[in-house]
Amino acid sequence: MQFISALFTWQNLIHLIDILVIWFLIYELLLLIRGTRAVQLFRGILIIILVKVVSWYVGLSTVSWVMDQIINWGVIAIVIIFQPEIRRGLEHLGRGTFFTHNQTANETEEETIRQLDQAIQYMSKRRIGALISIEMKTGLEEYIETGIPLDADISGALLINTFIPNTPLHDGAVIIKNNRISVAAAYLPLSDSKLIPKELGTRHRAAVGISEVTDALTIVISEETGEVSITKDNELIRNMSRNDYLKFLRAQLYSESSRNENTNFFTKLFSFFSRRGGGSNE
């Protein structure tokens, strides 16, 4: 009994809360960078730390000194390299999404998909070329800055009018962010991949290019054939039927926006204990 009373002291409680807070912050950080370029950069940081520890232990003084310099100056580099992820994390913190759960997320995503479907069907049948990139987890601010700001609700009619040939906004990409049309006529990086078929033009190269450097989901409509293609994670999926792209969009948008971001740590923890409690009553 004396051991138990000594264990449950105020000081130990403070230590427990301290550990839980750090654990929660690490958990949210891992959720934030999952599926982004930051994962590879994070692995690189771990390798540098490992080399530093090993060189210090073995006695490689020169290697250890170099690692010290990299770590000392790495703080500035991290702020620059991780700028999209840091900005996104602060935006989430400001909106309170770490602690709230949006139960209408699926409805919002479904309306977005419905408007995209309306635009895709119209433009595909009439062979109107289009390039629509949807921001997922990696920020697209670098490319948003190259476009013309719209900040409009997602509308099939607006997307169609944007890509009508010989209009001021038709050349370039529409970028969708936070379920809104952020900009039009944006420039996306062109891919140099030799695997892209030669019959595909600049729009497809731009779609593959943005998928090489971010986790954005990009829809391409061919001006020559009306074919609908989607790029994601450096993969080009061509000649998609209506059922194909609707299924793909729901799988990607629902899982990314609704399940991963809006279901927070406390919601999962509450659900876990609710299931445990429900199981014990049976």
N, C-alpha and C positions, 0 to 999 in steps of 0.2 A: 504493500500500500504506500509505503514511504517512497518507493521508487516511482510509482505511478503519479503521486502528487508532485514529485520533483520533475517529472516529465512534462506535466501540463502546467507549466509556469508561464507567466506573461511574456518573459523573454523568449521562450521557445515558440510561443504563438506568433510573436513578431517575426522570428526567423522563418517560420512556416509561410506566413503571408508574403514575406520578402521573396522566398523561393517560388511561390505560386505566381506572383506578379511577373517575375522574370520568365517563368515558363510560358505564361500567357503571351508575353510580348514576343518571345521566340516563335511560338505557334502562329501568331498573326503574321509575323515577318515571313515565315515559310509559306503561308497561304498567299501572301502578297506577291512573292517572287516566283511562285510555282508557274511553270509554263512560259517564262520570259527568258530573255537573254541574261538576266541577272543570275539565273541558276548557274550557268557556266562560269560567270565572273566570281560567284561565291565559291565555287569549287577551286578556282584559281587562287583565291585568298587562303583557303584551307591548305592548299599545297605549299604556298609560301610560308605559312606558319609552321607546317610540318618540317620543311627544309630548315627553317630557323632553329627549331628545337633539336633536330638531329645534328646540325652543324655545331650547335653549342655543346651538345652532349659529347660528340666525338672529338671536338677541339679544333674544328676548321674555322680559325679566327677570321680569315678573309671572307669566306662565304657568310659567316655569321654577321660580319660588319655590313656586307652588301644587303643582306636580308633586313638588317636594322634600318638602313637607309630607305629601302623600299617600303617598309612598314611605316616609318615616320612620315614620308611624303605621300604614302598611299591614302591617308585620310582625305587629302584634297582631291586626289584622283577618284576616290570612291564617290565623293559628292558630285563630281562632274559626270562620271560614267553612269551612276545610278540616279541621275536627275529625274527621268520619267517615273521611276518607281517611288522615289521620295515624294515627288509632287502628288502622285496618285495616293500614296499613303496619307499625306496630310489632307487631301481632299476628302478621303474616307473618314478621317478623324473629325474633320469639320462638319461632315454630314451626319456623324454619329452612327455610321454603318457598322462599326465594331460592336455596338451594343444593341442594335435594333434589328428587327427582322421584317422585311417587306413581304407581306403575304400576297400582294397583288403583282409580284414580279412576273409570273407566268402570263398573266393577262396583258401586261405591257409588252412582253416579248412577242406574244402571239399577234398583237396588233401591228407591231413592227414587221413581222413576217408577212402579214396579210397585205400591208402596203407595198412591201418589196415584191411580193408575188404579182400584184396588180401591175406594177411597173415592168417587171420582167416579162410577163405574158404579152403586154402591149408592144414592147420594144423588140422582143424576139420575133414575133410574127411579122413585124414591119422592117426587120433588119436594121434597127437603130443601134449603133454601137454605144456601149455603156461600160463604165468602170466604177464600181461602188465598193469602198473599203470600210469595214466595220471594226472599230477599235475594240479589242478584247481586254487583255491585261497590260500589255506593253503600251505605254503612251505613244501617241502619234503626233505630238505637238510639233515636232520638227517638220512634219509634212503638212500639218494643218496651217502652219504659218505661211506656206507657199500658195495657199488657195484664197478664194474670195469668200469672206464670212457671210453665212446665211443665218445660222442659229435658228432653224425652223423646225417645226414638228415634222416627223416623217410622213410624207404623203406620196402616194403613187403618182398622182397628177403632177406634183412638183418635180419628182424625179424624172418623169417622162419629158416635161417641158425643159428641164435642164439639159437633157441630152439630144434634143431636136437638132439636127445638123444646121450649121451656119448661124447658130446663136452664140452669144458671147461666152456662155458657160459650158458649152458642150465638149470642149477640148480639155481633157484632164480628168481627174477623179473626184467623185463625191466622197467625203469622209463622214461617217456616222459615229458620233460619240455620245455616250449616255442617252441613247434612244432619241437623239436629235440629229438633224442634218447640220453638221458643224460648218463645213465649207464645200464649195464646188470649185472646179478648175484647179485642183491641187496637183502638184507634181509628185509622182512616186518614183523610187529608184528603179532603173531598168536592170534586169538580170542579164548576166553575161553567160549563163548556162548554155552549154552546147547540146543539152538534152531537149531543149524546147524545139518542137517541130518548126521547120523553116516557113511553113505556110501561115504561121501565127504572127501577128503584127505587134505593134508597140504596146497596145493595151494589155495583151497577154504577158509580154515581157515585164511590164510594170507590175502586173498582178503577182507574177512569180517573184519579182524583185522585192516587193514589200513583204512577201511571205518568208523570204530568206533572212530578213533582219528583224522582223517582229512576229507576233502571233496573230496578227490581224486576219480576219476572214474577208476575202475579196471576191466579188461577183463580177464576171466579165461576160458581156454579150457581144458576139462577133458581128461586125458591120457587114461582112461578106456573106455569112451563112445563117445568122441568127442563132447560132449555137450558144448555149448557156454553159459557162465553165465557172468553177470555184477553185480558189487557191487557199491553202491553209497549211502552215508548218512546212513550207517548201515543197508542197505537193500540189500538182495541177490535176484537177478532176474535170475531164472534158465531156461534152455532149450529154449533159444531165437532163433527164426528163423533169416534168413538173413535180412528180412524186419524189424523184430523187433529191432535188434541191430543197424541197419543203422538209423532207425527213432530215436532211443534213443540217439545215438551218435550225430546226427545232433541237436537234441533238447538241449542236454547238452553243447556241444562244441560251437555251434552258440550263445546260450544265454549267456554263461559265458564269452567267449573271445571277441565276436564281439559286443554284445549289451551292456553289463555291463561295460567292461573295455575300449573299444575303442570309445564309445560314451561318450564324456566328458561333463562337466558342460556347457562350453561355446557353444558347438554344440547344446545341448538341449535348451539353452536359445535363441540362434539364430533361431532355428527351431520354437520355441514358438512364437516369435515376427513375424517371417515370415508368420506363419499361421494366426496370428491376422491381419497382414497387408493385406494378401490375402483375408481374410474374409470381410474386410471393402471395398474392391474394387468391390465386387460382387453386 
